[in-house]
Amino acid sequence: MKKLTRMESTKEARRVLNRAGVDLSYCQFSCYGHEVRLTGWLCRTDGLDFTGAQIEGMVHDFRKCLPGFMVAGDTDNWHFTSEHISYIGDKDSRKTGAKGGAEEVQTTYEIDLDDFDFEAS
C-alpha cells in the first residue's frame, strides 16, 4: 500500500464527498495523518438530508479509496465513525427541554464491515 501525501488524501476525500453529493458550502473536511474529519452541517447538494444508508455508503467509499484511514464525522446533524453512525436530527426537529435547551433526538446505525471487500479496487 502506497503512502499518500496530505494533498493526495485530500483529493481522494473530495472525490468521495462529490460522488456522495455532499454540499461543501455547509460541510468542511480535513485529512490529517490517517483520519478524515467532517464538521459543519452534512447535507446533499439538492438541500435534502442524508439517510443512514447513504452515510454508510460514503464511509465504505472512504475506506475503499483511502485504505487505512479512519473516518470521523462530527457534524451538527450526524455523528459517525468507521464503526457507527448516529443521526442527531435537524435544528427544527429538536425538542426543547425543561431548561430551554435543545434535547437531541438520536438514532444509531451499526456498520457491518463483513459485507464489504476492502482489498478489491
Buried (B, 14 or more C-beta within 10 A) or exposed (E): EEEBEEEEBBEBBBEBBEEBBBBEEBBEBEBEEEBBBBBBBBBBEEEEBBEBEBBBBBBBBBBBBBBEBBBBBEBBBBBBBBEEBBBBBEEEEBEEEEEEEEEBEEEEBEBEEEEBEEEEE
